[in-house]
Amino acid sequence: MRFGLGNISERISKKSKSSDLIGITVVEVTQEMVGKKVGIFTAIEVKPKGFKVKVKYNPKSREHAQEHFCQFVRNMYGFAGFATSGDDLRHIINHFTDWLKK
């Protein structure tokens, strides 16, 4: 039995692993965004305090596959990233909402 979002085969699991927290983040759309609310797919990979985010991970590592999934979500305009704290989560969401306003 396989567990995890999108974990349909061993081959796929080695390439891409979903984040620990998956959901929708409700964002109030401001005047420059037509004044409506939208749901944004959100994928946060929770890591222990002290974890260091890298630009590149070992291709055989769990983090490499997890980052691949986060990049997929970001490419689809969702919120995604590694977080060790609430501050990290706020940074991920603020980064995206700032981008929406440009």
C-alpha positions in Angstrom: 0.0 0.0 0.0 1.4 3.4 -1.0 0.9 6.6 1.1 1.1 10.2 0.2 -0.4 12.5 -2.4 0.6 11.5 -5.9 2.5 8.5 -4.6 1.3 6.1 -7.4 4.5 4.2 -7.9 8.0 3.7 -6.6 9.4 5.4 -9.7 7.2 8.5 -9.2 7.9 8.5 -5.4 11.7 8.7 -6.0 11.2 11.7 -8.3 8.5 13.8 -6.5 7.2 13.7 -3.0 4.2 15.8 -1.8 4.6 18.2 1.1 3.3 17.4 4.6 0.6 20.0 4.6 -1.7 20.3 1.6 -4.6 22.6 1.4 -6.2 25.8 0.1 -5.1 29.2 1.4 -7.9 31.8 1.2 -6.6 35.1 0.0 -8.7 38.3 0.0 -8.2 39.8 -3.4 -7.6 43.6 -3.1 -8.9 46.3 -5.4 -6.1 45.7 -7.9 -7.2 42.0 -7.9 -10.9 42.8 -8.7 -12.1 42.5 -5.1 -12.8 38.8 -4.9 -11.5 35.9 -2.8 -9.6 33.0 -4.3 -8.3 29.7 -3.0 -4.6 29.1 -3.7 -3.3 25.5 -3.6 -0.8 25.4 -0.7 2.0 22.8 -0.1 4.3 23.3 2.9 7.0 20.8 3.6 7.5 20.9 7.4 11.1 20.6 8.5 12.7 20.6 11.9 14.1 23.8 13.4 17.7 24.3 12.1 16.9 22.9 8.6 18.7 24.9 5.9 17.0 25.5 2.6 19.4 24.9 -0.3 19.3 25.9 -3.9 20.1 22.4 -4.9 19.8 19.0 -3.1 21.4 15.7 -3.8 19.3 14.1 -6.6 18.8 10.9 -4.6 17.7 12.8 -1.4 14.1 13.1 -0.1 14.6 16.9 -0.1 15.3 16.9 -3.8 12.1 15.1 -4.5 10.2 17.3 -2.1 11.6 20.4 -3.7 10.6 19.0 -7.1 7.0 18.8 -5.9 7.1 22.4 -4.4 8.5 23.7 -7.7 5.6 22.0 -9.6 3.1 23.7 -7.3 4.9 27.1 -7.7 4.9 26.7 -11.5 1.1 26.3 -11.2 0.9 29.6 -9.2 0.4 27.9 -5.8 2.1 28.6 -2.5 4.9 26.0 -1.8 8.1 25.7 0.2 10.0 24.4 3.1 9.1 25.8 6.6 10.5 25.3 10.0 8.3 27.9 11.7 5.2 30.0 11.3 7.5 32.8 10.2 8.7 30.7 7.3 5.1 30.0 6.3 4.2 33.7 6.5 7.3 34.5 4.3 6.1 31.9 1.6 2.6 33.4 1.6 3.7 37.0 1.7 6.2 36.4 -1.2 3.4 35.1 -3.4 0.8 37.8 -2.4 3.4 40.5 -3.1 3.9 39.0 -6.5 0.1 39.0 -7.2 0.0 42.8 -6.6 2.7 43.6 -9.2 
